Amino acid sequence: TVVLNAADLGIKPEDPAAGLDFWTMPVERFQRVLDTNLIWNFTIVRQAAIRMREKGKGAVVFISSNTAYRAIPNRAAYCASKGGINALTRALAVDLGPYGIRCNVVLPGTIKTERWVKMGNKQIVNGELTPIGDISDFEDIANAAWFLGTDLSKNITGTELTVDGGMSCQLYPQLLTALKKEKM
């Protein structure tokens, strides 16, 4: 099993809450995000798949993001790269399946990371916005990747497993309804 979690978030290093403005982002910075998140993951998978093919089985698990479907401001490069990961997963499921190699992807939402904590009051997504009232811990994502990497998922390939507290399944957070009622 290989789990691919490398990511360039396409953010300003000095401000973990700030993305890269479309109008001023150098094309080289956009390219760097794609190289890290898509191209390098492809090259790692190819090397791992060589060994998996020799064994006649294997599992590839990409870590993508729910932002592949629900964009956030100033993260065009990141969102595009994660959408590419999802498409690459499906393509590799087809190409590598005949060799017994399964390819799947985990789509996390917001995770309680050091960067998220440092954002403090700049945090945009927290448990108040998700249907289950919480965002993910590291273990939530690790458990999803573990499942897809084991024989417990031996007949699952080319699929996406979203782990975001239900953030992606809603049209808008219920908190917006409560805020609207307060304004009335």
MITI-882031 format. One line per field, with one value per residue (C-alpha): residue number from 1; residue in one letter; x, y negated, z negated. Coordinates in Angstrom, 1 decimal. Layout:
BEGIN
k <- (NUM|...) .
r <- (a|...) .
east <- (X|...) .
north <- (Y|...) .
up <- (Z|...) .
//
This chain:
BEGIN
k <- (1|2|3|4|5|6|7|8|9|10|11|12|13|14|15|16|17|18|19|20|21|22|23|24|25|26|27|28|29|30|31|32|33|34|35|36|37|38|39|40|41|42|43|44|45|46|47|48|49|50|51|52|53|54|55|56|57|58|59|60|61|62|63|64|65|66|67|68|69|70|71|72|73|74|75|76|77|78|79|80|81|82|83|84|85|86|87|88|89|90|91|92|93|94|95|96|97|98|99|100|101|102|103|104|105|106|107|108|109|110|111|112|113|114|115|116|117|118|119|120|121|122|123|124|125|126|127|128|129|130|131|132|133|134|135|136|137|138|139|140|141|142|143|144|145|146|147|148|149|150|151|152|153|154|155|156|157|158|159|160|161|162|163|164|165|166|167|168|169|170|171|172|173|174|175|176|177|178|179|180|181|182|183|184) .
r <- (t|v|v|l|n|a|a|d|l|g|i|k|p|e|d|p|a|a|g|l|d|f|w|t|m|p|v|e|r|f|q|r|v|l|d|t|n|l|i|w|n|f|t|i|v|r|q|a|a|i|r|m|r|e|k|g|k|g|a|v|v|f|i|s|s|n|t|a|y|r|a|i|p|n|r|a|a|y|c|a|s|k|g|g|i|n|a|l|t|r|a|l|a|v|d|l|g|p|y|g|i|r|c|n|v|v|l|p|g|t|i|k|t|e|r|w|v|k|m|g|n|k|q|i|v|n|g|e|l|t|p|i|g|d|i|s|d|f|e|d|i|a|n|a|a|w|f|l|g|t|d|l|s|k|n|i|t|g|t|e|l|t|v|d|g|g|m|s|c|q|l|y|p|q|l|l|t|a|l|k|k|e|k|m) .
east <- (0.0|1.1|-0.6|0.1|-0.4|2.1|0.5|1.4|-1.6|-1.1|-1.1|1.1|3.7|3.4|-0.4|-1.8|-5.3|-4.4|-4.4|-2.9|-4.7|-5.7|-4.6|-1.2|-0.1|2.9|2.3|5.4|3.7|0.6|2.9|4.6|1.3|0.4|3.9|3.8|0.2|-0.2|3.0|5.1|2.3|2.0|5.7|5.6|2.6|4.4|7.4|5.2|3.0|6.0|6.5|2.8|2.5|5.3|3.2|-0.1|-1.8|-1.6|-3.4|-2.9|-4.6|-4.4|-5.3|-7.2|-9.7|-13.3|-12.2|-11.9|-15.7|-16.3|-13.8|-12.6|-11.3|-7.8|-7.0|-7.4|-4.1|-4.9|-8.5|-7.4|-4.6|-7.0|-9.5|-6.7|-5.9|-9.5|-9.4|-6.0|-7.4|-10.2|-7.8|-5.3|-8.1|-8.8|-5.2|-3.9|-6.9|-5.9|-2.7|-4.6|-3.8|-6.7|-6.7|-8.9|-8.9|-9.8|-11.3|-10.9|-12.5|-11.0|-8.6|-7.5|-3.9|-1.3|-1.9|-5.6|-5.0|-2.6|-5.3|-7.2|-10.1|-9.3|-10.6|-13.4|-14.6|-15.2|-17.6|-20.4|-20.7|-20.8|-24.0|-22.3|-20.9|-17.2|-14.3|-11.8|-8.9|-5.8|-7.1|-10.3|-8.3|-5.8|-8.6|-10.2|-6.8|-6.1|-9.5|-8.9|-5.3|-6.4|-8.1|-11.3|-11.8|-10.6|-13.4|-13.3|-11.4|-11.8|-13.9|-13.8|-14.3|-15.3|-14.4|-15.6|-18.3|-20.9|-19.7|-19.9|-23.4|-25.2|-26.3|-25.5|-24.6|-27.6|-25.9|-26.9|-30.5|-30.0|-28.2|-30.9|-33.6|-31.6|-31.7|-35.5) .
north <- (0.0|-3.5|-6.6|-9.9|-12.9|-15.4|-18.8|-22.4|-24.3|-27.3|-29.7|-32.6|-31.2|-34.2|-34.0|-30.4|-31.7|-33.6|-31.9|-33.2|-35.9|-35.0|-38.4|-38.5|-34.8|-34.1|-31.3|-29.6|-29.4|-27.9|-25.4|-24.5|-23.6|-21.3|-19.8|-18.9|-17.8|-16.1|-15.4|-14.2|-12.0|-10.4|-9.7|-8.1|-5.9|-4.7|-3.6|-1.9|-0.3|1.4|3.4|4.0|5.4|7.9|9.1|9.1|6.8|3.5|0.4|-3.2|-5.8|-9.5|-12.2|-14.9|-17.4|-18.3|-21.6|-19.6|-20.1|-23.1|-25.8|-28.3|-31.8|-32.3|-28.6|-28.1|-26.1|-23.9|-23.2|-22.4|-20.1|-18.2|-17.8|-16.4|-13.9|-12.7|-12.3|-10.6|-8.1|-7.0|-6.7|-4.7|-2.4|-1.5|-1.2|0.6|2.8|5.6|5.9|6.3|2.7|0.7|-3.1|-5.2|-8.7|-10.2|-13.7|-15.4|-18.6|-20.9|-19.1|-20.1|-20.8|-23.1|-25.5|-25.4|-26.2|-29.0|-30.6|-31.5|-33.8|-33.6|-30.0|-29.9|-26.3|-24.8|-22.4|-24.9|-24.6|-20.8|-18.7|-16.5|-19.5|-18.8|-18.8|-16.0|-14.9|-13.3|-9.9|-10.3|-10.7|-8.0|-5.6|-6.2|-5.7|-2.6|-1.1|-1.8|-0.4|3.0|6.0|4.9|2.8|5.5|4.8|1.0|-0.9|-4.2|-5.6|-8.7|-8.6|-12.0|-12.7|-16.2|-16.0|-16.3|-19.7|-18.7|-17.2|-20.3|-23.2|-25.6|-25.3|-25.3|-28.1|-30.4|-29.7|-30.6|-33.8|-34.8|-34.3|-36.5|-39.3|-39.2) .
up <- (0.0|0.7|-0.7|1.0|-1.3|0.1|0.5|1.4|0.0|2.2|-0.7|-1.9|-4.3|-6.5|-6.8|-7.1|-6.4|-3.2|0.2|3.4|5.3|8.8|10.2|8.7|8.3|10.4|12.9|11.4|8.0|9.7|11.4|8.1|6.5|9.5|9.5|5.8|5.6|8.9|10.9|7.9|6.7|10.1|10.2|6.7|7.7|10.8|8.8|6.2|8.9|10.4|7.2|6.7|10.3|9.4|6.4|8.4|5.9|4.1|3.0|3.8|1.5|2.4|0.0|1.9|0.5|0.5|2.1|5.4|5.6|3.4|4.0|1.4|2.2|3.5|3.8|7.5|7.8|4.8|5.9|9.4|8.2|5.9|8.7|10.8|8.1|8.1|11.9|11.7|9.1|11.4|14.4|12.5|11.1|14.7|15.8|12.8|11.9|14.3|12.2|9.0|7.9|6.4|6.4|4.2|2.7|-0.6|-0.5|-3.9|-4.8|-7.5|-9.8|-13.3|-12.3|-13.8|-10.9|-11.6|-15.3|-14.4|-12.3|-15.5|-14.8|-11.1|-11.0|-8.5|-9.0|-12.4|-14.0|-14.0|-10.2|-9.8|-10.3|-12.9|-14.8|-14.4|-12.0|-11.5|-13.7|-12.1|-13.1|-11.1|-7.9|-8.8|-9.5|-6.1|-4.4|-6.4|-5.4|-1.7|-2.0|-3.5|-2.2|-4.1|-0.9|1.5|4.0|3.9|6.5|8.3|5.5|3.3|-0.5|-1.9|-5.5|-6.3|-9.0|-6.3|-5.1|-1.4|-1.5|-2.5|-0.3|-3.1|-6.8|-9.2|-11.1|-8.2|-8.9|-12.6|-11.7|-9.3|-12.0|-14.3|-11.7|-11.4) .
//
